[in-house]
């Protein structure tokens, strides 16, 4: 009954905002970043089984259905403009479905929907909305930064209080929760998910115009990253901070002042208790790096077993246990290689790489680096092979890159089209002036 009520709410919202679809699309991001997968049942009433997909999944499905009925032309336009991309993604989804449906791994279908199918569908909806209006990239940037700031604030409250605050019953069912005591995640599913969204969102701060807001957000993100105790994330955030400061459209003295202030803030943070956790992980990673090396060696020795056909979404965890590994393969490319076949895994992540490479000149400060982060950071842990906000955040940033690239290309084309028309006019004026007495 509760699930039916939630589906009704999603359909009603999609219909009421059919002409302002950005509202429910922003709500999808809010749901994923504020309601972890383990807490989704509070909205849907379903905690297990094939219908236990995330609450935001039902909203995406509702928006897509209404879009098909209300404005199918925008969908056709996007599919036509990016036909090869969606052909590749469709093949990947088909291969994943066939592998998972025949594997007998029931939970794999839920993961497939939440982490591959719906994020790609959300990507399509964002591109379709961009066809009908401008300003979507800036809106998504604002929404992402606001939500990430809120998640970091919750993580700070968790660290100060020593309590999970929200969704405690769900988190206690997770195997890592007691083991990683002291590492907090805000309202996300894992500490590393917090690290991912911070690393991806931080470069977008470069697009803000208020210096105090930039500095405040970066400081809050730095604290959130330290609380997550992610070593790779800290390096990524440091790179993002340098890029935000150096490429800001401000005088040199302002950039220098910002660097000095941030250096002071960084020094204060480094002598605070926040650093203890990540410093301990740097000194002793409890065998994490060695486990990753063993997992990679095992996969490379058997990659031909998964070259084309996979064993179903989630199978990589079973293979890791059978191989005697202490962790998962901790890399979505390898894990998807086992799950859906290495060929389709490479196609999936290769498509992401192509989108980022084509978007190197977007015109939006920090967006290119955000795209690079969305491509690289997920490869450092199981990310897209777990139920978390990773999939929706990554494909949102990729959509921003694609939309910005299309806008830049259209602007350059319109500029070139105006130049030939202007040259004869100027020439005619010059000739007329030369012929005058």
C-alpha positions in Angstrom: 0.0 0.0 0.0 2.8 2.4 0.9 4.6 1.7 -2.3 1.4 2.3 -4.3 1.0 5.6 -2.5 4.6 6.6 -3.3 4.2 5.7 -7.0 1.1 7.9 -7.0 2.9 10.8 -5.5 5.7 10.4 -8.2 3.1 10.3 -11.0 1.3 13.3 -9.6 4.5 15.3 -9.3 5.6 14.4 -12.8 2.3 15.4 -14.3 1.9 18.7 -12.3 5.4 19.7 -13.2 5.3 18.4 -16.8 6.1 22.0 -18.1 8.7 22.6 -15.4 10.3 19.2 -15.4 13.4 20.6 -13.8 11.6 20.6 -10.4 11.1 16.8 -10.2 14.6 16.3 -11.8 16.1 18.3 -9.0 14.0 16.3 -6.5 15.6 13.1 -7.9 19.0 14.4 -6.9 17.7 15.4 -3.5 16.2 12.0 -2.9 19.4 10.2 -3.7 21.7 12.5 -1.7 19.4 12.8 1.3 17.9 9.3 1.5 20.4 6.5 1.3 19.5 3.1 -0.3 19.2 1.6 3.1 16.7 4.3 4.1 14.6 4.2 1.0 12.1 1.9 2.6 10.9 4.7 4.8 9.3 6.2 1.7 8.4 3.2 -0.3 7.7 0.7 2.5 9.7 -2.0 0.6 13.1 -3.0 2.0 13.8 -6.2 0.0 12.9 -8.0 -3.2 12.6 -6.9 -6.8 10.5 -3.9 -5.9 13.0 -2.5 -3.4 14.5 -0.1 -5.8 15.4 3.4 -4.5 12.5 5.8 -4.0 14.1 8.2 -6.6 13.9 5.4 -9.2 10.1 5.6 -9.2 10.2 9.3 -9.7 12.6 9.0 -12.7 10.3 6.4 -14.2 7.2 8.7 -13.7 9.0 11.7 -15.2 10.0 9.6 -18.2 6.5 8.3 -18.7 5.0 11.8 -18.6 7.7 13.1 -20.9 6.9 10.5 -23.5 3.3 11.5 -23.4 3.7 15.2 -23.1 6.9 16.0 -25.2 8.2 12.9 -27.1 9.8 15.2 -29.7 12.5 16.2 -27.2 13.3 12.6 -26.5 13.6 11.9 -30.2 15.8 14.9 -30.7 18.3 13.7 -28.1 18.3 10.1 -29.3 18.9 11.4 -32.9 21.7 13.7 -31.8 23.5 11.1 -29.7 22.4 8.0 -31.5 25.7 6.1 -31.2 26.1 6.9 -27.5 22.6 5.6 -26.6 23.1 2.6 -28.9 26.2 1.6 -26.9 24.4 2.2 -23.6 21.4 0.2 -24.8 23.7 -2.7 -25.7 25.3 -2.6 -22.3 22.0 -2.5 -20.5 20.7 -5.4 -22.6 23.8 -7.5 -21.9 23.6 -6.7 -18.1 19.9 -7.7 -18.1 20.5 -11.0 -19.9 23.4 -11.9 -17.6 21.6 -10.9 -14.5 18.2 -12.5 -15.3 19.9 -15.9 -16.0 22.2 -15.8 -13.0 19.7 -16.4 -10.2 21.2 -13.5 -8.3 18.0 -11.7 -7.2 19.5 -8.6 -5.7 21.5 -8.0 -8.9 18.4 -6.8 -10.8 17.8 -4.0 -8.2 21.4 -2.9 -8.4 21.2 -2.9 -12.2 18.1 -0.7 -12.2 19.4 1.7 -9.6 23.0 2.1 -10.8 22.8 1.7 -14.6 19.3 1.8 -16.1 17.9 4.7 -14.1 21.0 6.9 -14.1 21.2 6.6 -17.9 17.5 7.4 -18.2 18.0 10.4 -15.9 20.9 11.5 -18.2 18.5 11.2 -21.2 15.8 13.3 -19.4 18.4 16.0 -18.6 19.5 16.3 -22.2 15.8 16.3 -23.3 15.1 19.2 -21.0 18.1 21.1 -22.2 16.6 21.0 -25.7 13.7 23.1 -24.5 15.5 25.8 -22.6 18.8 27.3 -21.3 20.3 27.5 -17.9 20.1 23.8 -16.9 23.8 23.5 -16.3 23.8 26.4 -13.9 20.7 25.1 -12.1 22.2 21.6 -11.7 25.4 23.1 -10.4 23.5 25.1 -7.7 21.4 22.0 -6.7 24.5 19.7 -6.5 26.5 22.2 -4.5 23.6 22.9 -2.1 22.9 19.2 -1.5 26.6 18.3 -1.1 27.0 21.1 1.4 24.0 19.8 3.4 25.4 16.2 3.3 28.8 17.5 4.6 27.0 19.5 7.4 25.3 16.2 8.5 28.6 14.4 8.4 30.1 17.1 10.7 27.2 16.7 13.1 27.7 13.0 13.1 31.4 13.4 13.8 30.8 15.9 16.7 28.0 13.8 18.3 29.5 10.4 17.5 26.1 9.2 16.3 24.7 8.3 12.9 21.7 10.7 13.5 19.6 9.4 10.5 18.7 5.9 9.3 20.6 4.2 12.1 18.6 1.0 11.9 19.6 0.6 8.3 23.2 1.4 8.7 23.6 -1.1 11.5 22.7 -3.8 9.0 25.8 -2.9 6.9 28.9 -5.1 7.5 31.3 -2.2 7.3 29.5 0.1 9.8 30.9 -1.3 13.0 34.3 -2.0 11.4 34.7 1.6 10.2 33.6 3.3 13.4 34.7 7.0 13.3 34.2 7.3 9.5 30.9 9.1 8.7 28.9 9.4 5.6 26.3 12.1 6.1 23.1 11.0 4.5 24.8 8.8 1.9 25.3 5.0 2.0 29.1 4.9 2.6 31.9 7.2 3.7 33.5 6.7 0.2 30.3 7.9 -1.4 30.7 11.1 0.6 34.2 11.4 -0.7 33.0 10.8 -4.3 30.3 13.5 -4.3 32.6 16.0 -2.6 35.4 15.4 -5.2 33.0 15.7 -8.1 31.2 18.8 -6.8 34.3 20.7 -5.5 35.4 21.9 -9.0 32.0 23.3 -9.7 32.6 25.9 -7.0 34.8 27.7 -9.6 31.6 28.8 -11.3 30.4 30.8 -8.3 30.9 34.5 -8.3 31.0 35.2 -4.5 34.4 34.7 -3.0 33.1 34.2 0.5 30.7 31.5 -0.8 33.5 29.7 -2.6 35.8 29.7 0.4 33.0 28.6 2.8 31.9 25.7 0.5 35.5 24.5 0.0 36.2 24.6 3.7 33.0 22.6 4.5 33.9 20.1 1.8 37.4 19.8 3.1 36.0 19.0 6.6 33.6 16.5 5.1 36.4 14.8 3.1 38.5 14.4 6.2 35.5 12.9 8.1 35.2 10.3 5.3 38.9 9.5 5.7 39.4 9.0 2.0 43.0 9.5 1.0 42.4 9.6 -2.7 39.5 12.0 -2.1 41.8 14.4 -0.2 44.2 14.5 -3.1 41.3 15.1 -5.5 40.0 17.9 -3.4 43.4 19.6 -3.1 43.6 19.6 -6.9 40.1 21.1 -7.1 40.9 23.8 -4.7 44.0 24.8 -6.6 42.1 24.9 -9.8 39.2 26.9 -8.3 41.7 29.6 -7.0 44.1 29.7 -10.0 41.4 29.8 -12.7 39.1 32.3 -11.0 38.4 35.4 -13.0 39.9 37.7 -10.4 43.0 39.9 -10.0 46.2 38.3 -9.0 46.2 39.9 -5.6 42.7 38.5 -4.9 43.9 35.0 -5.9 47.0 35.4 -3.7 44.8 36.5 -0.7 42.5 33.5 -1.3 45.4 31.1 -1.3 46.8 32.6 1.9 43.4 32.3 3.6 42.9 28.8 2.4 46.4 27.9 3.5 45.7 29.2 7.0 42.4 27.3 7.1 44.2 24.2 6.0 46.9 24.6 8.6 44.2 25.0 11.3 42.4 21.8 10.1 45.7 19.9 10.0 46.3 20.4 13.8 42.6 19.6 14.6 41.3 16.2 15.7 39.8 15.8 12.2 43.1 14.7 10.8 43.6 11.8 13.2 41.5 9.3 11.3 42.9 9.9 7.8 46.5 10.2 9.3 46.0 6.7 10.8 44.9 5.4 7.4 47.9 6.8 5.7 50.2 5.3 8.4 48.4 1.9 8.3 45.9 1.2 5.6 45.1 -2.2 7.2 46.2 -4.0 4.0 43.8 -2.2 1.7 46.4 -1.4 -1.0 47.7 -5.0 -0.9 44.2 -6.4 -1.2 43.6 -4.3 -4.3 46.8 -5.5 -5.8 45.9 -9.2 -5.2 42.4 -8.6 -6.6 43.8 -7.0 -9.8 46.3 -9.9 -10.2 43.6 -12.4 -9.8 41.4 -10.7 -12.4 44.2 -10.4 -14.9 44.9 -14.1 -14.6 41.3 -15.0 -15.5 40.0 -12.1 -17.6 39.4 -14.4 -20.5 36.7 -16.2 -18.5 34.7 -13.0 -18.5 35.7 -11.5 -21.9 32.2 -11.3 -23.4 29.7 -13.0 -21.1 29.2 -12.0 -17.5 27.7 -13.8 -14.5 25.2 -11.2 -13.6 25.2 -8.0 -11.6 26.6 -8.7 -8.1 28.5 -11.8 -9.1 31.9 -10.2 -8.6 31.3 -10.3 -4.8 30.8 -14.0 -5.0 33.8 -14.5 -7.2 35.9 -12.5 -4.7 34.8 -14.7 -1.9 35.6 -17.9 -3.9 39.0 -16.5 -4.7 39.7 -15.9 -1.0 40.0 -12.2 -1.3 39.5 -10.1 1.8 37.7 -7.4 -0.1 35.7 -7.0 -3.3 37.6 -6.2 -6.5 37.3 -2.5 -5.5 37.0 -1.3 -9.0 33.8 -1.0 -11.0 35.4 -1.7 -14.4 36.7 -5.0 -13.1 33.5 -5.8 -11.2 31.3 -5.0 -14.1 33.7 -7.1 -16.2 32.8 -10.1 -14.1 29.1 -9.1 -13.9 28.3 -8.2 -17.5 31.4 -9.2 -19.5 34.6 -7.3 -19.9 33.6 -6.1 -23.4 30.5 -4.4 -22.2 32.2 -3.0 -19.1 34.8 -1.4 -21.3 32.1 0.0 -23.6 30.2 1.4 -20.6 33.1 3.2 -19.0 34.6 4.0 -22.4 31.4 5.9 -23.3 31.9 8.0 -20.2 35.5 8.7 -21.1 34.5 9.8 -24.6 31.9 12.2 -23.2 34.5 13.8 -20.9 37.2 14.0 -23.6 34.7 15.7 -26.0 33.8 18.2 -23.3 37.2 19.8 -22.6 36.0 23.2 -23.6 32.6 23.7 -22.0 32.8 27.4 -21.1 31.7 26.6 -17.5 34.5 27.0 -15.0 35.4 23.8 -13.2 33.0 21.6 -15.2 35.7 19.8 -17.2 37.5 18.9 -14.0 34.3 17.8 -12.4 33.8 15.5 -15.4 37.3 14.1 -15.0 36.6 13.5 -11.3 33.3 11.7 -12.2 35.3 9.4 -14.5 38.4 8.7 -12.3 37.3 8.7 -8.6 34.7 5.9 -9.0 37.5 3.6 -10.2 39.2 3.8 -6.8 36.5 1.7 -5.0 33.4 -0.4 -5.7 31.3 2.7 -6.3 28.9 1.8 -9.1 28.8 -1.8 -8.0 27.1 -0.8 -4.8 23.7 0.9 -4.2 24.6 4.5 -3.5 24.2 8.0 -5.1 27.3 7.3 -7.2 25.4 6.4 -10.4 23.0 9.4 -10.4 25.7 11.9 -9.5 28.1 10.7 -12.2 25.6 10.7 -14.9 24.3 14.1 -13.8 27.8 15.6 -14.2 28.2 13.9 -17.5 24.9 15.4 -18.7 26.2 18.8 -17.6 29.3 18.3 -19.7 27.3 17.2 -22.8 24.9 20.0 -22.5 27.6 22.6 -22.0 29.6 21.1 -25.0 26.5 21.3 -27.2 25.9 24.9 -26.1 29.5 25.8 -26.9 29.4 24.1 -30.3 26.1 25.9 -31.2 27.6 29.2 -30.1 30.7 28.8 -32.3 28.5 27.7 -35.2 26.3 30.8 -34.9 29.4 33.0 -34.6 30.9 31.6 -37.8 27.6 32.0 -39.6 27.5 35.7 -38.8 31.0 36.5 -39.9 30.6 36.0 -43.7 27.6 38.2 -43.7 29.4 40.9 -41.9 32.5 41.0 -44.2 30.8 42.1 -47.4 29.0 44.8 -45.5 32.2 46.2 -44.2 33.9 45.8 -47.6 31.1 47.7 -49.3 31.3 50.6 -46.8 35.1 50.7 -47.3 34.8 50.8 -51.1 32.1 53.4 -51.0 34.3 55.6 -48.8 37.3 55.1 -51.1 35.2 56.2 -54.1 33.9 59.4 -52.5 35.4 62.7 -53.6 
